[in-house]
Amino acid sequence: EPEVTQTPSHQVTQMGQEVILRCVPISNHLYFYWYRQILGQKVEFLVSFYNNEISEKSEIFDDQFSVERPDGSNFTLKIRSTKLEDSAMYFCASSEEAGGRAFFGQGTRLTVV
Amino acid sequence: QKEVEQNSGPLSVPEGAIASLNCTYSDRGSQSFFWYRQYSGKSPELIMSIYSNGDKEDGRFTAQLNKASQYVSLLIRDSQPSDSATYLCAVNIGGLSGGYNKLIFGAGTRLAVHP
């Protein structure tokens, strides 16, 4: 069964460093998403992406964040100048159509020290 | 008003009982609604989707949608201890682009099924 894959599963970085989280969406899906879940809190929408551009973003998704589809398979989230409060699980998801069923990857646990 | 609201629980039910989980949403224009299950430390797993008013059944799960009341629910029949998890309601709401491609989650309801 096709699935969304994310790498790495766990990333530890020093405060102020830049990290890139990687995702391979399901192959025939056209819509891609990043979410964040701080420990014990809700799953928060960060950004949706379609046709090589951002379609929606949340207030959280400020200039510190960027997304890119560098090739035909990968979808990345870059976090610049990481802060302690960026420590969270980051989930990538994809869907076949707008408003359709979104399937999640297993997540990347980001720890900023 | 929060975009998607759920009772945080915990909801405790005995094994074999029906668990009823509820969710309300704020955007009247929303057209797609989902229930996810999340085990501790894991990613959300899609279990039901519903787009039209009424009931939709899939195995032991039934999703119910009432757009007029902006209300979505999930019933789990014959609850099992393995159903113990957090259940997340998710709704596609309108964004600044004018589309409905912004899937927003409620805080989740923790379900505990005891033998």
HADDOCK unambig.tbl for C-alpha pairs under 7 A between the chains (distance, minus, plus):
assign (segid A and resid 42 and name CA) (segid B and resid 106 and name CA) 6.98 0.50 0.50
assign (segid A and resid 42 and name CA) (segid B and resid 107 and name CA) 4.75 0.50 0.50
assign (segid A and resid 43 and name CA) (segid B and resid 105 and name CA) 6.15 0.50 0.50
assign (segid A and resid 44 and name CA) (segid B and resid 105 and name CA) 6.96 0.50 0.50
assign (segid A and resid 45 and name CA) (segid B and resid 104 and name CA) 6.26 0.50 0.50
assign (segid A and resid 48 and name CA) (segid B and resid 102 and name CA) 6.83 0.50 0.50
assign (segid A and resid 55 and name CA) (segid B and resid 97 and name CA) 6.55 0.50 0.50
assign (segid A and resid 56 and name CA) (segid B and resid 95 and name CA) 6.31 0.50 0.50
assign (segid A and resid 56 and name CA) (segid B and resid 96 and name CA) 6.93 0.50 0.50
assign (segid A and resid 56 and name CA) (segid B and resid 97 and name CA) 6.70 0.50 0.50
assign (segid A and resid 56 and name CA) (segid B and resid 102 and name CA) 6.52 0.50 0.50
assign (segid A and resid 98 and name CA) (segid B and resid 100 and name CA) 6.97 0.50 0.50
assign (segid A and resid 98 and name CA) (segid B and resid 101 and name CA) 5.49 0.50 0.50
assign (segid A and resid 99 and name CA) (segid B and resid 32 and name CA) 6.16 0.50 0.50
assign (segid A and resid 99 and name CA) (segid B and resid 92 and name CA) 6.00 0.50 0.50
assign (segid A and resid 99 and name CA) (segid B and resid 100 and name CA) 5.97 0.50 0.50
assign (segid A and resid 99 and name CA) (segid B and resid 101 and name CA) 5.26 0.50 0.50
assign (segid A and resid 103 and name CA) (segid B and resid 46 and name CA) 6.77 0.50 0.50
assign (segid A and resid 104 and name CA) (segid B and resid 43 and name CA) 6.62 0.50 0.50
assign (segid A and resid 104 and name CA) (segid B and resid 44 and name CA) 6.42 0.50 0.50
assign (segid A and resid 104 and name CA) (segid B and resid 45 and name CA) 6.97 0.50 0.50
assign (segid A and resid 105 and name CA) (segid B and resid 43 and name CA) 6.80 0.50 0.50
assign (segid A and resid 106 and name CA) (segid B and resid 42 and name CA) 6.67 0.50 0.50
assign (segid A and resid 106 and name CA) (segid B and resid 43 and name CA) 5.28 0.50 0.50
assign (segid A and resid 107 and name CA) (segid B and resid 43 and name CA) 6.35 0.50 0.50
